[in-house]
Amino acid sequence: QPRSRGLGDVYKRQLPYTLGELKLLEISLLNWLKKLGILSKLYGSLEIDSFLLIQRELTNGILLSDLIQTLFNVKIPGIFKDPKVEATCISNIRKPLEILRR
């Protein structure tokens, strides 16, 4: 069974950031997503303070789709809200990327 990976695992990949800098970046990105209203749309009033709490939506394309729809004020048709298989997740990721290619 795959285990969740945290910032320490990311840090081991030799990124040019300290663990503290990675945490500040994570907090900054989460605050930005909160200000855009994306986290409240997905999680209601649940306090999100770590990427680990949103890992599923990060990897299945839901968060990316919501982000692109919010930033570009577009509707992306055909997004699966609860994808069960990898192919569906990939489809969810490709659709918002097509918006960025235009």
C-alpha positions in Angstrom: 0.0 0.0 0.0 1.5 3.4 -1.0 2.2 5.8 1.9 1.5 9.5 1.9 4.6 11.5 1.2 5.3 14.7 3.1 7.5 17.7 2.7 10.5 15.7 4.0 10.2 13.3 1.0 10.1 16.3 -1.4 13.1 17.8 0.3 15.1 14.6 -0.2 14.8 15.2 -4.0 17.4 18.0 -3.6 15.2 21.0 -4.3 16.9 24.3 -3.8 14.8 25.0 -0.6 15.2 24.3 3.0 12.4 22.4 4.8 11.4 25.7 6.4 11.2 27.4 3.0 9.1 24.6 1.6 6.6 24.9 4.5 6.4 28.7 4.0 5.7 28.0 0.3 3.1 25.5 1.1 1.4 27.9 3.5 1.5 30.7 1.0 -0.1 28.5 -1.8 -2.8 27.2 0.6 -3.6 30.8 1.6 -3.9 31.8 -2.0 -6.3 28.9 -2.7 -8.3 29.9 0.4 -8.5 33.6 -0.8 -9.7 32.3 -4.2 -12.5 30.4 -2.5 -11.3 27.0 -3.9 -10.6 25.3 -0.6 -14.0 26.3 0.9 -15.7 25.1 -2.3 -14.1 21.7 -1.9 -13.9 21.3 1.9 -16.4 23.7 3.4 -15.2 25.1 6.7 -12.6 22.4 7.3 -9.2 24.1 8.1 -6.7 23.0 5.5 -3.1 23.6 6.6 -1.2 21.0 4.7 -1.0 19.6 1.1 -1.4 16.2 2.7 -5.0 17.1 3.4 -5.7 17.9 -0.2 -3.5 15.3 -1.8 -6.4 13.4 -3.4 -7.7 16.5 -5.1 -4.2 17.6 -6.1 -3.6 14.2 -7.9 -7.0 13.6 -9.4 -7.3 16.9 -11.3 -10.2 18.3 -9.2 -8.2 21.1 -7.6 -6.5 22.0 -10.9 -9.9 22.1 -12.7 -11.4 24.4 -10.0 -8.4 26.6 -10.1 -8.4 27.1 -13.8 -12.2 27.6 -13.8 -11.9 30.3 -11.1 -8.9 32.1 -12.6 -10.2 32.2 -16.2 -13.9 32.4 -15.4 -14.7 29.4 -17.6 -16.6 26.2 -17.2 -14.7 23.0 -18.0 -17.3 20.4 -19.1 -16.8 16.7 -18.4 -14.8 16.9 -15.1 -15.4 13.8 -13.0 -16.0 14.8 -9.4 -15.1 11.5 -7.9 -12.7 9.7 -10.3 -12.0 6.1 -9.4 -9.4 5.1 -11.9 -6.1 6.6 -13.2 -7.5 7.2 -16.7 -10.3 9.4 -15.3 -7.8 11.4 -13.2 -5.7 11.9 -16.3 -8.7 13.1 -18.2 -9.5 15.6 -15.3 -5.9 16.9 -15.6 -5.8 17.2 -19.4 -9.0 19.2 -19.7 -7.8 22.3 -17.7 -4.4 22.1 -19.3 -6.2 22.5 -22.7 -7.6 25.8 -21.4 -4.0 26.9 -20.6 -2.8 25.9 -24.1 -5.3 28.2 -25.8 
